[in-house]
């Protein structure tokens, strides 16, 4: 069965925002394909295979991992 990649948004906890680049590198080592690092916001975006999604939550500095869903204006 092929792996399905999911677009995600990672929120970095406040104590690690100053080292957001290191958090991004650590996320990459567990399988995330980092697309953007938004240092001011403490956000890292990218993609990961669904099977590796859970392992991202254990990376030091990660406060939250969520799907990057579409936004629609109402």
NORHUPE-V698724 format. One record per residue. N is the residue number from 1. RES is the residue in one letter. D_CENTER is the distance of its C-alpha to the mean C-alpha in Angstrom with 1 decimal. Layout:
BEGIN
N|RES|D_CENTER  N|RES|D_CENTER
END
This chain:
BEGIN
1|X|24.0  2|X|21.3  3|X|17.6  4|X|15.9  5|X|12.6  6|X|10.5  7|X|8.7  8|X|5.7  9|X|4.8  10|X|3.3  11|X|6.9  12|X|8.4  13|X|11.9  14|X|14.9  15|X|16.3  16|X|13.6  17|X|13.2  18|X|16.1  19|X|14.4  20|X|11.0  21|X|11.9  22|X|12.4  23|X|9.2  24|X|7.7  25|X|10.7  26|X|10.2  27|X|6.9  28|X|9.1  29|X|11.9  30|X|10.7  31|X|10.2  32|X|7.0  33|X|8.6  34|X|7.2  35|X|9.2  36|X|9.3  37|X|9.3  38|X|11.1  39|X|12.7  40|X|15.2  41|X|13.0  42|X|10.5  43|X|7.6  44|X|5.0  45|X|5.2  46|X|6.1  47|X|7.5  48|X|8.3  49|X|11.7  50|X|12.4  51|X|14.2  52|X|11.3  53|X|9.0  54|X|11.0  55|X|10.8  56|X|7.2  57|X|8.8  58|X|11.5  59|X|9.9  60|X|11.9  61|X|10.7  62|X|8.0  63|X|9.8  64|X|8.1  65|X|5.9  66|X|7.8  67|X|9.2  68|X|9.7  69|X|13.4  70|X|16.3  71|X|18.0  72|X|21.7  73|X|24.4  74|X|27.2
END
